[in-house]
Amino acid sequence: MKISDALAGLALVLLSLLILWHVRDFPDMPGQQYGPALFPGLLAAGIGLCGLLLVARGLRAADAWIAPPAWMSRSRPLAAFASVIGGLAFYVLAADAIGFHLVAFALMFGWTWILGARWRLALVAAVVVPVVLHLVFYKFLRVPLPWGLLESMVFR
C-alpha cells in the first residue's frame, strides 16, 4: 500500500504535537535551567519539522493519497491473502472443537495449495508441519494443544 508523503508527514506532525503536549507537564529540575522535558521536546520538534517537510513534498508531488499495491488487482494473491486471514479466524473458532492437528492439517494443505504449491507438496506440508509444531509445543515448550475430535482416539 502506497501512502502519500503528505499523509505520512501529517501523522508525524500529529505525533510531535502529542509528544509536546505530553512533556509540558514534566516537572522542572530545581537549580537547573532545563528539565526532563527538554530532550523529548527537541526530538518532537525535529519529528514535527520532518513531518512538515514531508507534507510539503507530498503536496508538490500531487500523487494519490492512498494507492493500493498492484497485487490487489490480481485474483490469486488476493485469494492467498484472504485465505490467511480467514484461516487464522477459522483456527481461533474451530481449534478447540475440532482439534489443533486436524485444523492445522486443513490450513496447511489449503494455504500451500492456494499459494501455488502442487497438491502433493501441499499434502506433505499438511502432514509434516502439524507434527513438527506438535513436537515443538508439546515436548519443548510444554504448551498443551487442543486435541478436539482426536481426544477419544488418543487418550483411551
Secondary structure as UniProt FT lines:
FT   STRAND          2..3
FT   HELIX           5..23
FT   TURN            24..25
FT   TURN            30..31
FT   TURN            36..37
FT   HELIX           38..61
FT   STRAND          66..67
FT   HELIX           70..73
FT   HELIX           75..98
FT   HELIX           100..114
FT   TURN            115..116
FT   HELIX           119..134
FT   HELIX           135..140
FT   HELIX           148..150
FT   HELIX           151..154
//
